Amino acid sequence: MKDIAVGIDAQDNGRLDQELTPNSAARHRRMLLAGTLATAGIAIAVLVWAKWYPYALKIPVVAGSHSLGNSVLSGKASAPPAPSWNAAIEYSLGYVASIWQALVAGLLVAAAVEAFLPARRLLALFQARRGPAASTVCGGLLSMSSMMCTCCAAPVALNVRRRGVPVSSALAYWLGNPVLNPAALAFMAFVLPWQFVAVRVGTGVILVFGVTLLVSRLAKGTSVAEPVEQSAETVTAVGAVRRFAKALARLSVRLLPEYAVVVMLLGAFRGWLFPEAGTLASWGVLAAVLLAVVGTLFVIPTAAEIPIIGALMAAGVGLVPLGALVLTLPALSLPSMLMVRGAFPGRVIAATGAAVMGLGLVGAAAMAALT
């Protein structure tokens, strides 16, 4: 399947090279190189700050303690609090404290992709011209280096899709960030029984490299609005910085207020979304269905599914229903699905959410077979 948006900017850049004088063409090529290096530099710098260095420090600690701390749902309490304004504020503050660095990193990388990175470089990075399968694999593999939660990866997925990256590849990048996060998998291996790691890897690979290809077919015949490209003669370092600032401001204004409201609402009602452990333990198969749905909609920081599962397991909930949370909690959330709706058709987002819920049930069934 050919993506309608793919290649537009690259074709324009090729025509520009042909139309410009030798001096202008050389200057244009230098700007392309500078934009590529600027994007790479920003991405590496913010990922070292927000992800790579903190994880390098944390993995040995978790390996020694076999703990990731308290569940974000209930803290030190035995169950999440009843719905209230205080519950909303408490969860929101704790959540923001955990993810703010990654969110800043995601916004900066997304703005850099829009303002600095030439479209031809972006499409080459995602192997967009090699077909859907190769592009999807590339998107999934690229995601493993950024290791962000689903909401923090959403701005990047939004902008790479708007720049012409195919739907399946952009989806693979978005979903692969939380699902195939190497650090989160290491934490899980140190803290939870091995069955959880097996279920996570199995369902995660199916989701990132298989489901994305199938779901992307629903986007056939659709395209996204392309950003207006400046001509090579008017591209300057100052202009690029201005575009970066505008892109960052637009993403922040467009995404953050709605994001904050939905996080507060989910935090406020988490006591209803996640019943007490005793209730879950008595529901059997229905508990797995509930957790598959709630896990897909609820929002958590990176790797927070691990202490949540650990706390519920310690409270008496069986491994089988908890298998539904291994994939669904990190893969998607209601806020992240709202954040990317400007770049993906609604039917693609809905189908992706349904697939995550379905794979949550597959995870529960796999857990039953492994225990």
C-alpha positions as CSV (number, residue, x, y, z in Angstrom):
1,M,0.0,0.0,0.0
2,K,1.3,3.4,-0.9
3,D,0.9,6.2,1.5
4,I,-0.5,9.3,-0.2
5,A,1.5,11.7,1.9
6,V,4.9,9.9,1.5
7,G,7.4,11.6,-0.8
8,I,5.8,15.0,-1.3
9,D,8.5,16.9,0.5
10,A,11.2,14.8,-1.0
11,Q,9.9,15.5,-4.5
12,D,9.8,19.2,-3.8
13,N,13.3,19.2,-2.5
14,G,14.5,17.4,-5.6
15,R,12.9,20.0,-7.8
16,L,14.5,22.8,-5.7
17,D,17.9,21.3,-6.3
18,Q,17.3,21.3,-10.0
19,E,16.0,24.9,-10.1
20,L,18.6,26.6,-8.0
21,T,21.9,28.1,-9.1
22,P,25.0,26.1,-8.1
23,N,25.7,28.4,-5.2
24,S,22.1,28.3,-4.0
25,A,22.0,24.5,-4.4
26,A,25.2,24.2,-2.3
27,R,23.7,26.4,0.4
28,H,20.5,24.4,0.3
29,R,22.5,21.1,0.7
30,R,24.4,22.6,3.7
31,M,21.1,23.6,5.3
32,L,19.8,20.1,4.8
33,L,22.8,18.7,6.5
34,A,22.6,21.2,9.3
35,G,19.0,20.4,9.8
36,T,19.7,16.7,10.0
37,L,22.5,17.2,12.5
38,A,20.4,19.6,14.6
39,T,17.6,17.1,14.8
40,A,20.0,14.3,15.7
41,G,21.7,16.4,18.3
42,I,18.5,17.5,20.0
43,A,17.2,13.9,20.0
44,I,20.4,12.4,21.5
45,A,20.8,15.2,24.1
46,V,17.2,15.1,25.4
47,L,17.1,11.3,25.4
48,V,20.4,11.1,27.4
49,W,18.9,13.5,29.9
50,A,15.4,12.1,30.2
51,K,15.9,8.4,29.5
52,W,19.2,6.8,28.9
53,Y,21.2,8.2,31.8
54,P,18.4,7.8,34.4
55,Y,17.8,4.2,33.2
56,A,21.5,3.4,33.4
57,L,21.4,4.5,37.1
58,K,18.1,2.8,37.9
59,I,18.5,-0.7,36.4
60,P,21.3,-1.8,38.8
61,V,19.2,-0.5,41.8
62,V,16.1,-2.4,40.6
63,A,18.2,-5.5,40.0
64,G,19.4,-5.4,43.5
65,S,16.2,-4.5,45.3
66,H,13.7,-6.4,43.0
67,S,11.3,-3.5,43.5
68,L,10.1,-0.4,41.6
69,G,8.4,1.2,44.5
70,N,4.7,1.6,45.3
71,S,1.8,1.4,42.8
72,V,0.8,4.7,41.3
73,L,-2.8,3.7,41.8
74,S,-2.8,3.4,45.6
75,G,0.6,4.4,46.9
76,K,1.1,2.7,50.3
77,A,-2.7,2.2,50.7
78,S,-4.4,-1.1,50.1
79,A,-6.7,0.3,47.4
80,P,-7.1,3.4,45.2
81,P,-9.0,6.3,46.8
82,A,-12.7,7.0,46.2
83,P,-13.3,9.6,43.4
84,S,-12.6,13.1,44.6
85,W,-10.9,16.4,43.7
86,N,-8.0,15.4,46.1
87,A,-7.6,12.1,44.3
88,A,-7.4,13.9,41.0
89,I,-4.7,16.3,42.2
90,E,-2.7,13.7,44.0
91,Y,-2.5,11.4,41.0
92,S,-1.8,14.3,38.6
93,L,1.1,15.6,40.7
94,G,2.6,12.2,41.1
95,Y,2.2,11.4,37.4
96,V,3.7,14.7,36.3
97,A,6.6,14.3,38.6
98,S,7.4,10.9,36.9
99,I,7.0,11.9,33.3
100,W,7.8,15.6,32.9
101,Q,11.3,15.0,31.6
102,A,10.1,12.5,29.0
103,L,7.2,14.8,28.0
104,V,9.6,17.7,27.4
105,A,11.9,15.4,25.4
106,G,9.0,14.2,23.3
107,L,7.9,17.8,22.5
108,L,11.4,18.9,21.7
109,V,12.0,16.0,19.4
110,A,8.7,16.5,17.7
111,A,9.3,20.2,17.1
112,A,12.8,19.4,15.8
113,V,11.4,16.9,13.3
114,E,9.1,19.5,12.0
115,A,11.4,22.5,11.9
116,F,14.8,21.0,11.1
117,L,14.7,17.6,9.6
118,P,14.4,17.5,5.9
119,A,11.6,15.3,4.7
120,R,13.8,13.1,2.5
121,R,16.0,12.3,5.6
122,L,12.9,11.5,7.7
123,L,11.5,9.2,5.0
124,A,14.8,7.5,4.6
125,L,15.1,7.1,8.4
126,F,11.8,5.2,8.5
127,Q,12.6,3.3,5.2
128,A,9.3,4.7,3.8
129,R,10.2,3.7,0.2
130,R,10.9,0.1,0.9
131,G,7.3,-0.9,1.4
132,P,4.9,-1.2,4.4
133,A,6.6,-4.2,6.0
134,A,10.1,-2.8,6.0
135,S,8.9,0.6,7.1
136,T,6.9,-0.9,10.0
137,V,9.9,-2.9,11.2
138,C,12.0,0.2,11.0
139,G,9.5,2.2,13.0
140,G,9.3,-0.4,15.7
141,L,13.1,-0.7,16.0
142,L,13.6,3.0,16.1
143,S,11.1,3.2,19.0
144,M,13.3,1.0,21.2
145,S,15.9,3.7,21.4
146,S,13.6,6.4,22.7
147,M,11.7,4.3,25.3
148,M,9.0,6.8,26.1
149,C,5.5,6.2,27.5
150,T,2.6,6.3,25.1
151,C,1.7,10.0,25.9
152,C,5.3,11.3,25.6
153,A,5.8,9.4,22.3
154,A,2.5,10.8,20.9
155,P,3.9,14.2,19.8
156,V,6.7,12.6,17.8
157,A,4.3,10.1,16.2
158,L,2.0,12.9,15.4
159,N,4.6,15.0,13.6
160,V,6.4,12.2,11.8
161,R,3.0,11.1,10.4
162,R,2.3,14.7,9.4
163,R,5.6,14.8,7.6
164,G,4.6,11.8,5.4
165,V,5.8,8.7,7.3
166,P,3.4,5.8,6.5
167,V,0.6,5.0,8.9
168,S,1.9,1.6,9.9
169,S,5.4,2.9,10.5
170,A,4.2,5.8,12.6
171,L,2.0,3.5,14.6
172,A,4.8,1.0,15.1
173,Y,7.0,3.9,16.5
174,W,4.3,5.1,18.8
175,L,3.3,1.7,20.2
176,G,6.8,0.4,20.3
177,N,8.1,3.1,22.6
178,P,6.2,1.8,25.7
179,V,5.7,-1.8,24.7
180,L,9.2,-2.8,23.6
181,N,11.1,-0.5,26.0
182,P,14.2,-2.5,26.8
183,A,14.5,-0.8,30.3
184,A,10.9,-1.6,31.2
185,L,11.5,-5.3,30.1
186,A,14.6,-5.4,32.3
187,F,12.6,-4.0,35.2
188,M,9.9,-6.5,34.7
189,A,12.4,-9.4,34.6
190,F,13.8,-8.3,37.9
191,V,10.5,-7.7,39.7
192,L,7.8,-10.0,38.3
193,P,7.6,-13.7,37.5
194,W,9.1,-14.7,34.1
195,Q,5.6,-15.4,32.7
196,F,4.9,-11.7,32.6
197,V,8.0,-11.0,30.5
198,A,7.1,-13.8,28.1
199,V,3.5,-12.5,27.7
200,R,4.7,-8.9,27.2
201,V,7.3,-9.7,24.6
202,G,4.9,-12.1,22.7
203,T,1.9,-9.8,22.6
204,G,4.1,-6.7,22.1
205,V,5.8,-8.1,19.0
206,I,2.4,-9.0,17.6
207,L,1.1,-5.5,18.3
208,V,4.0,-3.5,17.0
209,F,5.0,-5.5,13.9
210,G,1.8,-7.2,13.0
211,V,-1.3,-5.3,14.2
212,T,0.0,-2.0,12.9
213,L,0.2,-3.4,9.4
214,L,-3.4,-4.6,9.5
215,V,-4.8,-1.5,11.1
216,S,-3.0,0.8,8.6
217,R,-5.2,-0.6,5.8
218,L,-8.1,1.3,7.3
219,A,-6.2,4.5,6.4
220,K,-6.2,3.7,2.7
221,G,-7.3,6.7,0.7
222,T,-6.6,9.2,3.5
223,S,-3.8,11.7,3.9
224,V,-2.7,14.3,6.3
225,A,-2.2,18.0,5.8
226,E,1.5,18.7,4.9
227,P,3.3,21.6,6.5
228,V,4.1,24.5,4.3
229,E,7.7,24.2,3.2
230,Q,9.8,27.4,2.7
231,S,11.7,27.7,-0.5
232,A,15.4,27.0,-0.3
233,E,16.2,30.7,-0.9
234,T,14.5,31.7,2.2
235,V,15.7,28.9,4.5
236,T,18.1,30.4,7.1
237,A,19.3,29.4,10.5
238,V,17.2,32.1,12.1
239,G,14.1,31.0,10.1
240,A,14.6,27.4,11.2
241,V,14.9,28.4,14.9
242,R,11.7,30.4,14.5
243,R,9.9,27.4,13.0
244,F,11.2,25.3,15.9
245,A,9.8,27.7,18.4
246,K,6.5,28.0,16.6
247,A,6.2,24.2,16.3
248,L,7.0,23.7,20.0
249,A,4.5,26.4,21.1
250,R,1.8,24.9,18.8
251,L,2.3,21.4,20.1
252,S,2.2,22.6,23.7
253,V,-0.9,24.6,23.3
254,R,-2.7,22.0,21.2
255,L,-1.8,19.0,23.4
256,L,-1.0,19.9,27.0
257,P,-4.3,21.4,28.3
258,E,-6.5,18.6,27.1
259,Y,-3.9,16.1,28.2
260,A,-3.8,17.6,31.8
261,V,-7.6,17.5,32.0
262,V,-8.0,13.9,31.0
263,V,-5.2,12.8,33.3
264,M,-6.9,14.5,36.2
265,L,-10.2,12.8,35.4
266,L,-8.7,9.4,35.1
267,G,-6.8,9.9,38.4
268,A,-9.9,11.1,40.1
269,F,-11.9,8.0,39.2
270,R,-9.2,5.4,39.5
271,G,-10.9,4.0,42.5
272,W,-13.9,3.1,40.3
273,L,-11.8,1.9,37.4
274,F,-9.7,-0.5,39.4
275,P,-11.9,-2.3,42.0
276,E,-10.5,-3.6,45.2
277,A,-8.3,-6.7,44.9
278,G,-10.8,-8.9,46.7
279,T,-13.5,-8.0,44.2
280,L,-11.2,-8.6,41.2
281,A,-10.1,-12.0,42.7
282,S,-13.7,-13.2,42.8
283,W,-14.7,-12.2,39.3
284,G,-12.7,-14.7,37.4
285,V,-12.8,-14.2,33.6
286,L,-14.8,-11.0,34.0
287,A,-11.8,-9.5,35.9
288,A,-9.6,-10.1,32.8
289,V,-12.1,-8.4,30.6
290,L,-12.4,-5.4,32.9
291,L,-8.6,-5.0,33.2
292,A,-8.1,-5.3,29.5
293,V,-10.5,-2.4,28.9
294,V,-9.4,-0.3,31.8
295,G,-5.7,-0.9,31.1
296,T,-6.1,0.3,27.6
297,L,-7.8,3.6,28.7
298,F,-5.9,4.4,31.9
299,V,-2.7,6.5,31.8
300,I,0.5,5.6,33.7
301,P,4.2,6.6,33.6
302,T,6.8,4.4,32.0
303,A,7.0,1.0,33.7
304,A,4.4,1.8,36.3
305,E,2.5,-1.3,35.2
306,I,5.1,-3.3,37.0
307,P,4.4,-2.1,40.6
308,I,0.7,-2.0,39.8
309,I,0.7,-5.7,38.9
310,G,3.0,-6.5,41.8
311,A,0.6,-4.8,44.3
312,L,-2.5,-6.5,42.9
313,M,-0.7,-9.9,42.9
314,A,0.4,-9.4,46.6
315,A,-3.2,-8.5,47.4
316,G,-4.5,-11.9,46.1
317,V,-5.4,-11.2,42.4
318,G,-4.5,-14.2,40.3
319,L,-1.9,-14.2,37.5
320,V,-4.4,-14.8,34.8
321,P,-6.4,-11.6,35.0
322,L,-3.2,-9.7,35.7
323,G,-1.9,-11.0,32.3
324,A,-4.4,-8.6,30.7
325,L,-2.6,-5.6,32.2
326,V,0.9,-6.5,30.9
327,L,0.3,-5.0,27.5
328,T,-2.7,-2.8,27.8
329,L,-1.5,-0.5,30.6
330,P,1.7,0.7,28.8
331,A,0.6,0.4,25.2
332,L,-2.2,3.0,25.0
333,S,-4.2,5.4,27.1
334,L,-7.2,7.7,26.5
335,P,-5.0,10.8,26.6
336,S,-2.5,9.4,24.1
337,M,-5.2,8.4,21.7
338,L,-6.7,11.9,21.8
339,M,-3.2,13.4,21.3
340,V,-2.6,11.7,17.9
341,R,-6.1,12.1,16.5
342,G,-4.9,14.9,14.3
343,A,-2.6,12.6,12.3
344,F,-4.4,9.3,12.2
345,P,-8.0,8.6,11.1
346,G,-10.5,8.0,13.9
347,R,-11.1,4.4,12.7
348,V,-7.4,3.7,12.8
349,I,-7.2,4.9,16.4
350,A,-10.3,3.0,17.4
351,A,-9.1,-0.2,15.7
352,T,-5.8,0.1,17.5
353,G,-7.5,0.5,20.8
354,A,-9.7,-2.5,20.2
355,A,-6.6,-4.6,19.1
356,V,-4.8,-3.7,22.3
357,M,-7.8,-4.8,24.4
358,G,-8.0,-8.0,22.4
359,L,-4.3,-8.7,22.9
360,G,-4.8,-8.0,26.6
361,L,-7.2,-11.0,26.7
362,V,-4.7,-13.0,24.7
363,G,-2.2,-12.1,27.4
364,A,-4.6,-13.4,30.0
365,A,-5.1,-16.7,28.1
366,A,-1.3,-17.0,27.6
367,M,-0.8,-16.5,31.3
368,A,-3.2,-19.3,32.0
369,A,-1.3,-21.6,29.7
370,L,2.1,-20.7,31.3
371,T,1.1,-21.1,34.9
